[in-house]
Amino acid sequence: MKFLRQFMIILAISFIGEVLKYIVPLPIPASIYGLVILFIALETGIIKLSAVKDTAKFLIEIMPLMFIPAGVGLLESWGVLQPVLLPVAVITVVSTIIVMGVSGVVTQAVIRKEKKAKAAKEN
């Protein structure tokens, strides 16, 4: 029953994200609205982490399984994708490198900030 309640909370937030996508005229996917709403709800304490933690952990664990249909769809669309394969590959590699670099810089900045806060707290 606990998993069902947690899944329904996540599903409700996802539904709110879908509704916002049609209300707000921005080119933002509904999933991003849902993630932002869930983040804000967790940060403000509207939703406790324990209210969604177990189901969220399960969903993350099975996430690779969710990519199988997309992969099969790509294989079926090979004829359409073949002419644009090189540009897509270049864009994918370049964007992956950029994301890795930015993530590393942000992570290092957060770690430095936490160390400074910890050092200031100890003094």
ABEGO torsion letter per residue (X at the ends): XAAAAAAAAAAAAAAAAAAAAAABABBBBAAAAAAAAAAAAAAAGABBAAAAAAAAAAAAAAAAAAAAAAAAAAAAAAAAAAAAAAAAAAAAAAAAAAAAAAAAAAAAAAAAAAAAAAAAAAX
